[in-house]
Amino acid sequence: MGLLDIFRNQRKPPSAKIAKERLQILIAHERQQGQRPDYLPLLEKDLLEVIRRYVEVSDDAVNMRVESSEGMEILELNITLPERSESKSSE
């Protein structure tokens, strides 16, 4: 039976290796999810308020994205404006 035990142990990877692989997957997933800074929702809200002073836009008209490239973070802001952007009168 000792010979059979040797073959059985080779088929099954050690639990430490499995745990390490799972942890690496979790960390990679969290890094992808955590790329959005905490202040971004508040910044998006404030920018939308400023834009609404001049143009009527919906809540989903502003799309913000943060990218990391070559050691720099880039904030990309896309605003979908209405067909005819009529300025609001500033009184």
C-alpha positions as CSV (number, residue, x, y, z in Angstrom):
1,M,0.0,0.0,0.0
2,G,2.9,2.4,0.5
3,L,3.5,2.5,-3.3
4,L,-0.1,3.4,-4.0
5,D,0.0,6.3,-1.5
6,I,3.0,7.8,-3.3
7,F,1.0,7.9,-6.6
8,R,-2.1,9.3,-4.9
9,N,-0.2,12.2,-3.3
10,Q,1.3,13.2,-6.6
11,R,-2.1,13.7,-8.2
12,K,-3.4,16.1,-5.5
13,P,-1.7,19.5,-5.3
14,P,-0.9,20.7,-1.8
15,S,-3.6,22.8,-0.1
16,A,-1.1,25.7,0.4
17,K,-0.6,26.0,-3.3
18,I,-4.3,26.0,-3.9
19,A,-4.8,28.7,-1.2
20,K,-2.0,30.8,-2.7
21,E,-3.6,30.7,-6.2
22,R,-7.0,31.6,-4.8
23,L,-5.5,34.5,-2.8
24,Q,-3.7,35.8,-5.9
25,I,-7.0,35.7,-7.9
26,L,-8.8,37.6,-5.1
27,I,-6.1,40.3,-4.9
28,A,-6.1,40.8,-8.6
29,H,-9.9,41.1,-8.6
30,E,-9.8,43.6,-5.8
31,R,-7.2,45.7,-7.5
32,Q,-9.3,45.9,-10.6
33,Q,-12.4,46.9,-8.6
34,G,-10.5,49.3,-6.4
35,Q,-9.2,51.5,-9.2
36,R,-12.0,54.1,-8.7
37,P,-11.0,56.6,-6.1
38,D,-13.4,57.2,-3.1
39,Y,-13.9,60.9,-4.1
40,L,-15.1,60.2,-7.6
41,P,-18.8,59.9,-7.0
42,L,-18.8,63.2,-5.1
43,L,-16.8,64.8,-7.9
44,E,-19.2,63.5,-10.5
45,K,-22.1,64.9,-8.6
46,D,-20.5,68.3,-8.3
47,L,-19.5,68.5,-11.9
48,L,-23.1,67.5,-12.9
49,E,-24.4,70.4,-10.8
50,V,-22.0,72.9,-12.5
51,I,-22.9,71.6,-16.0
52,R,-26.6,71.9,-15.1
53,R,-26.2,75.7,-14.5
54,Y,-25.6,76.1,-18.2
55,V,-27.2,73.0,-20.0
56,E,-30.1,70.7,-19.2
57,V,-28.6,67.2,-18.8
58,S,-29.8,64.0,-17.2
59,D,-28.1,62.1,-14.3
60,D,-26.6,59.5,-16.6
61,A,-25.2,62.1,-19.1
62,V,-21.9,62.2,-17.3
63,N,-19.5,59.3,-17.5
64,M,-16.2,59.4,-15.5
65,R,-13.3,56.9,-15.8
66,V,-9.9,56.8,-14.2
67,E,-7.1,55.1,-16.0
68,S,-3.6,54.3,-14.8
69,S,-0.9,54.5,-17.5
70,E,2.9,54.7,-17.2
71,G,2.7,55.8,-13.5
72,M,0.1,58.5,-14.2
73,E,-3.6,58.6,-13.4
74,I,-5.9,60.0,-16.1
75,L,-9.4,61.2,-15.4
76,E,-11.6,61.0,-18.5
77,L,-14.9,62.8,-18.5
78,N,-17.6,62.2,-21.1
79,I,-20.7,64.4,-21.2
80,T,-23.6,63.6,-23.5
81,L,-25.2,67.0,-24.4
82,P,-28.7,67.4,-25.7
83,E,-29.2,68.0,-29.4
84,R,-29.7,71.7,-29.0
85,S,-27.9,73.0,-26.0
86,E,-29.8,76.1,-25.0
87,S,-28.1,78.1,-22.4
88,K,-29.9,78.8,-19.2
89,S,-30.5,82.4,-18.5
90,S,-28.3,83.6,-15.6
91,E,-30.4,85.9,-13.5
